[in-house]
Amino acid sequence: MEIPVDLLIEKTIIVVLVFTVSLVLAMYSTYAERKVSAFLQDRIGPNRAGVFGLLQPMADGIKFIFKEEIIPATANKYLFILGPSIAMFTACMSGAVIPWGDYLEINGKQVALQVTDLNIGVLYIFAVVSIGVYGMMIGGWASNNKFSLMGAIRASSQMISYEIAMGLSIIALIMMTGTLSLREIVEQQTTGFWNVVYQPLGFLIFMICSFAECNRTPFDLPECEAELVAGYHTEYSSMKLGLYLFAEYINMFISSAVMSALYFGGYDIPYIEALGLSNNVVTLLGTAFFFGKIIAFIFFFMWIRWTLPRFRYDQLMHLGWRILIPLAIANIILTGACILIF
């Protein structure tokens, strides 16, 4: 099947834009992390590289690129390189099905601000995220370091455990919306209340599991400094370490985007049609509003990190298996009952 040239150019531009925005937001999330922690701890944070320290992420990136690259003598070289590559690749792939905005009208043609609208978009995100754990497992095992291996085991068991509760929380939402397409889920919210009104428990479970999936405090057991030095990436240096750290921040960005799309209307701005604006203006405002929601969630991720201590490993597993999964199942039953009654 031959793909039209204009469609190929259109999708290439959107892919490059999504990839660039993901990298830039991940890069400046490191800056925001330092500034938020500094604010919460009554410090200043980065303020030397550029005005207000705004060039600090670029300085860090240059440092990562030019630092000496060390591969341990006893490590499996090929898998050692493959680990961070998988982590970064899957992190970037997960943004392909997220609708970043409605349609723009360009030369009489509608252009969707989305790489592709899969009818199984939610399933696609879960599949890609599930592959991402292999990057941590392979990197930790290939390092031939006991701390790295323990971090990899923790990461895999944690992500497998919390993916179950996350998937169950989404099932209730799918029962209510009747679709796996993220664009259709967002579109349904433009004509009524946001899904968080109908699924508050599902949203709470999904958000907690997102913290665990992103290895964010209080679920940062795979890389906790107290007992595992740095966990699965203990032996990594230079840009390979940078890929792991970048992947974590991209995952946080994508998780925030998915939560905003599924539960907070995505690019929907309530009552904006009353202003009588043109379609393109409404679309651009909706995209800006969507990114505002994403930034709010990223700030919440950071706020929690510098507020709560991490769980013990037994507490983490107890929360996942004995609290979140039963709650998610109860939410499915309650949702099914409400659908039958109303």
N, C-alpha and C positions, 0 to 999 in steps of 0.2 A: 504494500500500500504506500503510495507516494504522498509525502507530507507537503502541503503548500509552503512555499518559501516565506510568505508573509507571516504565517503561523509559526514557522520555525524561528524567524527573527524575533517575533513577539515573545515567545516562550524563552528564548535565549536571554533576552533583556531582563525578563522577570526573574529568571534563575540567577543571573549575575547580581541583580539588585538584592534579592533575598539573601544570597551568600554574603554579599558585602555588608548588608545591614546586620546580619547575624555576627559577623566577625567584629564589626565596629562596636556593636552593643556589648559583645563579650569582652572586648578590650577595655571599654570604658566602665564595665561592671566591676572590673578589678579596682579602678580608680574610685568608683562609688562605694565599693566595699570598705576601702580605707577611710574615705571621708565619713561614711556613716558610723563606722567603729570609733573614729576619732571624736565625732560629735557626741556619741553615747558615753564615751570615756573622758570627756572634757579635754580633748587634745585638738591639735590643728590638722594633722594628716599631711599628705604630700603637698608641698607648696614651693618647691625649688625649680622643678623642670617646667618652664613656661608659666604663664599667668595663672595663678591659683593652682599650680601643679597640673594643668590640663595636658601637658606633654609627657607626664609620667608613664602612661601606658605605652607610648611609643618608645620611651627610653627603656622600659622593661622588655619590650619586644626585641629591640636591637641587642640588648644584653643577652637574651636567650639565644639569638641567632649566632652571636660571636663567642659565646662561652665554649670552653673545651668540651667536646663530646666524648664521654667515656662509656665503653661497653665492657662490663665485667668479664674477666677471662673465662670464667666457668659458665657464663650465660649462653643460652641458645640464641645466637646472633639474629637469625631470620625472624624467629618469633618475638624477640626483644624489640625489633623494629616494627613488626606487624601489630603488636598490642596497641600502642598509641595511635597508629594509623586507623585501626578499626574504630577506636573510641571517637576520633575526630570525624571520620567519614559518616558514621551513623548519626552523630549529633547534627551534622549539616543536612543529612538526608531527611530528617524528620520534619523539616519545615516545608516540604514540597506540597503538602495537602492542606495547609492552613490558609483560609481566605483572609488576606490582609486588608481587603476592602471590597466594595461592590464593583460595579462595572463603570469604566470610563468610556465615553463616546469620543472616538478619534477618527476623523474623516468618515463619519457615518457608520463606523464599525464599533461594536461593543467589545472592549478589552477587559477581561476579568483579571483583577489583581490577585492572582493565584497561579501557582505553577501548573497544577492539575487538580480537577475536581473529581477525585475517585469516589465511587459510590460505596466503597469500603474504607473511607479515609481514616476512621477511628481505628479499625483493625490494622491498617497500614502503620499507623503511629506505634501501636503496641508491638507489632512485629519488628520494626526498626529499633525501638528501645530495647527489646529483648536481645537483639544481636549485640547492642552496645556493651552488655555485660561481658561478652567474650573478650573485648579489648582489655578490660581489667584482669580477667582470669588469665589470659595468655601472657600479659605483661608481668603479673605477679609470679606466675610459674616459671617463665623464661628467665627471670632475674637470678634464679638459683639462690635466693636469700630467704631465710625462714620468716623474717618479718613481712617481706613482700608476699610470700605464699599465704601467710595467715590473713593479710589484708585482702588478697584475692578471694580466699574462701569466704571471708566475711561479706565481701561485696556480692558474691554470687548468691549466697544463702539469703542475704538481706533483700536483694532485688527480686529473687524468685518469690520470697514470702510476701512482699508488699505488692507485687504485681497481681497476685490473686485478689487481694482486697480492692485494688484499684480497678481491675477488670469487673468485679462484681458491682462496684459502685456505678460503673458506666452502663452495665446491663439495665439497671433501673431507668437511667436516662434514655436509653435506646427504646425500651418498652414504651416510654411516654412519647417520644418523638417519632418513632417508627422508621428511622433511617440511620445509616452509618456515615452519611456524607456530612462533613463539617459545615459546608456552605448551606445545606438544607437546614441543619440544626440552627445556624445563625439566622437564616431567613425566617424560620418559624418564630424566633424571639422578637423579630421586628414588628410583628402584628399582635403581640401580647406582652405578658410579663417575661422577664428573664428567667431562665431555668432555675436559678438559685432560689427563687421564690417557691417553686414546686419541689425542688430536690435539695433542701438545706443540709440534710444528713449525708446525702450522696456527695455533695460538694465538700463537706468537711472531711469525709473519708478520703476523697480523691486528693485533696490538698495535703493531708498528712502523708499519704503515700507518695506524693510528688517530692516532698522533702526527703523521704527515704530513697527514692529512685535517683535523686540528684546527689546523694551522699552529703546532704547539708545538715548542719547541726539542728536538732539534737540527734541526728542519725548518721553522724560522720564516723562511725566505728571502723569502716574499712581503711581509713587513713588517719586515725587519731594519733596525735603526737605523743600522748602520755605513755602508751605501751608499744606502739608499732612504728615509732619514729616518723614515717610518712606513709606507711601501708604499702599498697601494691606498686607505688612509684618511688620507693625508697632508693633504688639503684639508678634512677633515671636522671639525666642532666641535659643541659642545652635545650634544643627545640623539642626533643622528644618529651621532656617534662612539660614544656610549654604546651604541647598538643593535649596532654592529659588535663592540664589546668584550663586551657581554652575550652575543651570539650565539656568540662563541668559547668562553665559559665554559659555556654551555648545551650546545654540541656536545661539550665535554669530559665533562660530566655524562652525556649520552646515550651517548657512546662507552664510558664506564666501565660504564654499565648494560647495554649490549649485550654487552660482554665478559663481565660477570658472569653474564648469562643464558645465553649460548651455551656458555661453557667452565667456569664455576664454579657451576653448579647454580641460579643465580638465587636464589629464595626458599627453596631446600632447606636444611634443617638436618639433617645426618646423625644418625640414631638418635633423633630427637626423639619418635618414636611410642612409644618405650619408657617415656617419662615419663607416659603416660596422660592428657595434657592434653586439654581440649575443643578442638573444631575451630577456633573463633574465636580462642582463645589461640594455637594453633599457627600460624594464618594471620598474626596480628599479630606474633608473634615472627619468623616467616619474612620478613615485610616489613622488620622492623628489621634482621635479619641481611643481607638483600639490600642495604639502604642502607649497612650496615657495609662490605660488599664494595666498593660504589661509592665510598665515601669513601676506602678503602684505595687504589683505583686513581687517584683524583684526587690523593691525596698522592704517589703514584708519578709522575704527570705533572709535579707541581711539583718533586719531588726531582730528576728528570732535567733540568728546565729550569735549575736552579741548580747543576748538576754538570757537564754536558757542554757544550762549545762547539758552535756551529752548523756544519753542513757547508758546503763550497763548493758552488756550483750543479752543477758537473760531477760531484762526488761524490754528490750527492743523486740525480741521474739515473742514475748508474752503479749505485748501490745498488738503485734501483727496477727498472730494466730488465734488468740483467745478473746480479743476485743474487737478489732477492726473487721475481721472476716465474719463473725456472727452478726455484727451490726449491719454489714453490707447485705448479708442474706435477709435479715429482718427488713431492711429497706426495700429489697426486691419484692418481698411478700406484701409489704404495706402498699407499695406502688401498684402491684397487680390488683390488690383489693380496691384501691381508689379508682383504677381504670374501669373495673367491672361495675362499681357502684355509680360512678359519675359519667 
